[in-house]
Each structure stands twice: as structure tokens, then as C-alpha cells.
Amino acid sequence: MEIRFMTVDDLDAVMEIEHCSFSIPWTREAFYNEIEQNHLSTYLVVEDGESIAGYCGVWLVVDEAHITNVAVLPDYRGKGLGEALMKGIMEIAKEVGARVMTLEVRVSNEAAKGLYRKMGFQDGGIRRRYYSDNQEDALVMWVNL
């Protein structure tokens, strides 16, 4: 497994992962803009040979880092790839001076919450009816870097 920065050439694989992972997937254009135009964003992918198995993105704003998304193909879940991606993003955030990292996660997503807690994240609050597909609440989590 290799972790590296996401490129435009990765978008076909990223879109496959996105559609397998989220009920309201981001568009290809959204990822393109994140990679090519948003100077605040950084995205990593994890490769298994020549196949991309997962990705993670972050916005780095002054001394704060906000995880935008983390996703791994279903066949690769539970194998530590999400954790490896998060560790990589956390290191990048520290290197550029971020002091805190935050994210939102569906209150029902126990697997993700478990990973984030393992990484040191703490519960911060609830964003009521945050997800537009089913009005589910989001748990805001944060960690000091």
C-alpha cells in the first residue's frame, strides 16, 4: 500500500469510491475543483498496487484543519487504510501549523466514530439535521494536533 497526493488522473477511481460510500456523493467537478483550484485543500489516496482503494481530504485554514471526507472501497474496509489516510492527513496538517482538526460524522456511523476516537478525536457537539438525504444529525468531533 502506498499513500500519495491525489491527482486529476485519480478521479475515475475516486468517483467509484465516492458512489460506494455516500448516499449523496460529491461530483467529479467538486473533486476537480478541490485538487486544481482550492489552495486550502489537500487530498491523499491510498493505492493497492495500481488500484486506488481510498482517499481522504482536508481543508487547512490558518491553524485549523477540517476533514472534508474519508472513504475506502468496501472490500478494503477494516484493514487499516482509513487510519493510515487519517494519520497522513494529520501529519500534513501539523507540518503546516494546524493546531486542531475537526470533522462531522453521521451519528449512526459507529465504524467511523470508532476510528476517529481511536485517532484521539473527541465529541464536540451535534449539528441538527445536517445531512440533506435523510435529515440525520452530524456529530462534530475534534482533536488537538
C-alpha positions as CSV (number, residue, x, y, z in Angstrom):
1,M,0.0,0.0,0.0
2,E,1.2,3.5,-0.9
3,I,-0.2,6.8,0.2
4,R,0.3,9.8,-2.1
5,F,-1.3,13.1,-3.1
6,M,-4.5,12.8,-5.2
7,T,-4.2,14.0,-8.8
8,V,-6.8,14.6,-11.5
9,D,-5.8,11.3,-13.0
10,D,-7.3,9.6,-9.9
11,L,-10.8,11.0,-10.3
12,D,-12.4,7.9,-12.0
13,A,-11.3,5.7,-9.1
14,V,-12.2,8.4,-6.5
15,M,-15.7,8.7,-8.0
16,E,-16.2,4.9,-7.8
17,I,-15.2,5.0,-4.1
18,E,-17.4,8.1,-3.5
19,H,-20.5,6.3,-5.0
20,C,-19.9,3.2,-3.0
21,S,-19.5,5.2,0.2
22,F,-22.0,8.0,0.3
23,S,-25.8,8.4,-0.3
24,I,-25.1,12.0,-1.6
25,P,-21.7,11.7,-3.4
26,W,-19.6,14.6,-4.4
27,T,-19.4,15.4,-8.1
28,R,-16.4,14.8,-10.2
29,E,-16.3,18.6,-10.7
30,A,-16.2,19.2,-7.0
31,F,-13.2,17.0,-6.6
32,Y,-11.5,18.6,-9.7
33,N,-12.0,22.0,-8.1
34,E,-10.7,20.8,-4.8
35,I,-7.5,19.5,-6.4
36,E,-6.9,22.1,-9.0
37,Q,-8.3,25.4,-7.6
38,N,-8.8,25.2,-3.8
39,H,-5.4,26.3,-2.4
40,L,-6.7,25.4,1.1
41,S,-7.3,21.7,0.3
42,T,-5.1,18.7,0.4
43,Y,-6.2,15.2,-0.7
44,L,-4.5,11.8,-0.3
45,V,-5.2,8.5,-1.9
46,V,-4.1,5.0,-0.9
47,E,-3.1,2.6,-3.6
48,D,-3.0,-1.2,-3.6
49,G,-0.8,-1.9,-6.5
50,E,-2.3,0.2,-9.3
51,S,-5.8,0.4,-7.8
52,I,-6.9,3.2,-5.6
53,A,-8.6,1.8,-2.5
54,G,-9.4,5.0,-0.6
55,Y,-8.9,8.7,-0.1
56,C,-9.1,11.5,2.5
57,G,-9.3,15.2,2.1
58,V,-8.7,18.2,4.4
59,W,-9.1,22.0,4.3
60,L,-6.2,23.8,6.0
61,V,-7.3,27.2,7.2
62,V,-4.7,29.2,9.3
63,D,-4.3,26.9,12.4
64,E,-7.3,24.7,11.9
65,A,-7.8,21.6,9.7
66,H,-11.2,20.4,8.7
67,I,-11.6,16.8,7.3
68,T,-13.9,17.1,4.2
69,N,-14.2,13.3,3.5
70,V,-12.7,9.9,4.1
71,A,-13.7,6.9,2.2
72,V,-12.4,3.4,1.5
73,L,-13.8,0.8,-1.0
74,P,-16.0,-1.8,0.7
75,D,-13.6,-4.7,0.0
76,Y,-10.8,-2.8,1.8
77,R,-12.6,-1.6,4.9
78,G,-11.4,-2.9,8.3
79,K,-7.8,-3.2,7.0
80,G,-6.4,0.0,8.5
81,L,-6.5,2.1,5.3
82,G,-8.8,4.7,6.8
83,E,-6.5,5.0,9.8
84,A,-3.4,5.3,7.5
85,L,-5.0,8.0,5.5
86,M,-6.1,9.9,8.6
87,K,-2.5,9.7,10.0
88,G,-1.1,11.0,6.8
89,I,-3.6,14.0,6.7
90,M,-2.9,14.7,10.4
91,E,0.9,14.8,9.7
92,I,0.4,17.2,6.8
93,A,-1.8,19.4,9.0
94,K,0.8,19.5,11.7
95,E,3.5,20.4,9.2
96,V,1.7,23.5,8.0
97,G,0.9,24.6,11.6
98,A,-2.6,23.4,12.3
99,R,-3.3,23.1,16.0
100,V,-6.7,21.5,15.9
101,M,-8.6,19.2,13.5
102,T,-12.3,18.8,13.2
103,L,-14.9,16.8,11.2
104,E,-18.5,15.9,11.0
105,V,-19.8,12.3,11.0
106,R,-23.3,10.8,10.9
107,V,-24.4,10.0,14.4
108,S,-25.3,6.5,13.1
109,N,-21.8,5.7,11.7
110,E,-20.4,3.7,14.5
111,A,-17.4,2.4,12.5
112,A,-16.3,5.9,11.6
113,K,-16.8,7.3,15.1
114,G,-14.7,4.4,16.4
115,L,-11.9,5.1,14.1
116,Y,-11.9,8.8,14.9
117,R,-12.0,8.1,18.6
118,K,-9.0,5.7,18.2
119,M,-7.2,8.7,16.5
120,G,-7.8,10.9,19.5
121,F,-10.9,12.8,18.4
122,Q,-13.5,13.8,21.0
123,D,-17.2,14.6,20.7
124,G,-17.7,18.3,20.3
125,G,-21.4,18.8,19.6
126,I,-24.3,18.0,17.3
127,R,-25.3,19.7,14.0
128,R,-29.0,19.0,13.9
129,R,-30.4,17.7,10.6
130,Y,-27.0,18.2,8.9
131,Y,-27.4,15.5,6.2
132,S,-29.9,16.5,3.5
133,D,-30.7,13.0,2.3
134,N,-32.4,11.9,5.5
135,Q,-32.0,14.9,7.9
136,E,-29.7,12.8,10.1
137,D,-27.7,14.7,12.7
138,A,-24.0,15.1,12.5
139,L,-21.6,14.6,15.4
140,V,-18.9,17.2,15.3
141,M,-15.6,15.8,16.5
142,W,-12.2,17.4,17.1
143,V,-8.7,16.6,18.2
144,N,-5.7,18.8,19.2
145,L,-2.7,18.2,17.0
